[in-house]
Amino acid sequence: MSLRTSLVVGDEGVEPYRLMTALVVPRPIAWISTVDAQGRGNLAPHSFFTVACANPPILAFTSVGEKDTLRNVRETGELVVNLATQPLTEAINGSSAPYEHGVDEAEELGLATEPSELVAPRRVVDSPASIECRLHSTTELGDSTLVLAEVLLFSVADHVLVDGHPEFDRLAPMTRLGKEEWAPPSVPFTLPRPTSAS
């Protein structure tokens, strides 16, 4: 039997958030742009992010606490998920600073944005892929809110496409780990799925 330390949720000194973010790794980053009811922009990273449904296409992210992203999505029902890439790491991290409500992080950080095609929030020009979404639903979970967003449109830069498909090496996505750790793009490999159980 291997030596292990058991950390029971609720015991003194056990910090579930720190343990989850250290063990559920690496986590992709949804760099989400939104606007509030007055049309003011917001841009913030969320590393509790994944695919929730294939058909219809739905993405999921979790807002820990009542952040501007969540407030804006509730007000307008729209958001854009911009791919968080290695060259943009400093800007992504900078956009997580506690700016006052109504301050546009993209403007503060000098990030170029451009109009989206189907939704009001603008997309980040230097992000090689943006996913335009509308709010599907939200679910309250303790101190957090799970947000489900239905995908309306994929906007992908031509230079990351090979035969019409986004290539991992060209996307160079960054991921989050525990504490203040980030992880650069990993080295992908190909492993065909089994076609039978034998």
N, C-alpha and C positions, 0 to 999 in steps of 0.2 A: 504494500500500500504506500502511495507517495505521501510525502509530507506536505500538508496544506494548512493554510490559515483560514478559518471560517469567520466571516464577518456578517453578523446577523443585522438586518435592517431594524433599526430601533434601538440597538445597543449603543451605549455611550461611546463616542469617538468614531462611530461608523458614519461615513459621509457618502450616501448612495450616488449623488451627482458626480462626485470626483471619481468614484469607482466605475460608474457607467461610462463616463467619457474616456476613461483610460482603457476599458476593456472592449467597448463597442467601437472598434477601430479597424481601418481608417474610415472616417465619415466624410462623404461628399458634402460640399458647401453649396447651399442655395443662396446666391447673392441676389436678394430680392429688391426690385424697385417697385414702388407704389406711389400713389398720390392720395392726399387727403381730400375731404369734401370741397376745400377751397382751391384744389389743383396744385398744392405745394408738394414737391417731390420728396421722396425718402429712399434711401438705399442702405441696406443692412444685410450682413451675412447670418445665415442660420445653418448650423451643422447637424441639427436633428432633421434629416431630409432624406426622402426616398421615393420610389415609385409605389403607388397604392393600388392601381388598377390598370389592366392592359386595355380593356374595351368596355366603356369609353376610357381614353387615356387620362389618368388622374395622378397627380403628384401629391405628396404629403410632406408637410413640415410642421414642426412644433415650435410655438412661441413660449419660452419660459418667462412667465410674467406678462404684464400688459404693455407690450412694446408698440412703437409707432407703426411697425409693419402690420401687426394684428389690427390695430385701431383703423388704419387706412383701408385694409382689405374688408373689414366689416362695413365701413362707410361707403365704399365704392364698388366692391365686388370684383375688383380687378388687380392683377399683379403680373410682373414679369420676372422669371427666374433666369438670371444671367449666369453663365458658366464661370466659376471662379478658377482662374488659371495661374500658373506659376509666375508669369511676368507681372501679374496684377496683385501679387501677394501683399505688398505694402499698402496698396489702396484698399484692398479687402479688409485688412486688419484695421486700417484707419477709419473705415466706415462703421466699425463697431463701437467707436467712442460714444460717450453719452451726450450727444448733441441735444439741444433744446428742441421740443416739438415744433415742427414747422420749418426747421432748418434743413436745407437740401444738402445731404452729404456729398453728392456728386459735385455740386457747385463748390462746396468748401474744399474739396480735395482736388479740384481742377480736372475732373474726369469728363471727357466728352460724352454726351448722350445724344440720341436721335429719336425721332418719333417711332413708336411701334406701329404695326399695321392694323391691329384690331382692337387694341385697348389703349387707355389714356396714359398709363405709366410709360416713361421713356426707357429705352434699352441702352446698355453701356456699349459704346462704339467699339472699344478694344476687346470686349469679350467675344470670342469666336462663335458663340452660340447663345441664343436667347429663346426662352419658351414663354409665349404669351398665354395667360390663363385667366379664367374667371372663377370666382369662388363657387365651390360645390356645397361645402358645409363646414361647420366647426363643431368640435366636441370639447367640453371642459373636462380636464383631468387634473384634479388637485390644483397645484400652482401653475399649471401649464394649459395651453390650448392647442389641440390638434387641428390643423387646417388642411382640408382637402381641396385641391384646385384642379379643375378640369382644363386640360390642354386644348387651346384653340389653334395655335400656330407655332411651328418651329422655324426659327430664323438662323441659318447656319452659314458661316463664311465659306466661300468657295475654296479657300486655301487649306481647309481642314478636311475636305471631302476627297475620298478616293472611290471612284466608280459610284458616286452618289451617296456614299456612306461615311459618316464622321469617323476619323481614325484617331485612336487613343493617343498615339505619339504626337500627332499634330495638335490635338486639343490641349495637352499638358495640364490636366486638372490637378488642383491642389486639394489636399484633404486635411482634416483636423484630427488630432490625437488627444491625449490627456493633457492636463495642466495648460501650459502655454506652447505646447508642441504642435508643429505642423509637419506634414509629410509631402515631399515632392512627388511627381508622377512616378509610379512604379514601373517595372519592366514587364510588359504583358507577354503571355505565351498562349499558344493555341492548344486546346485539348477537346477533341470532338466529343459530343454527348453520346452516351451509349444508346443504341437503337433497340436494344432488348435487355431483359433482365438476366440473361445467361452470361 
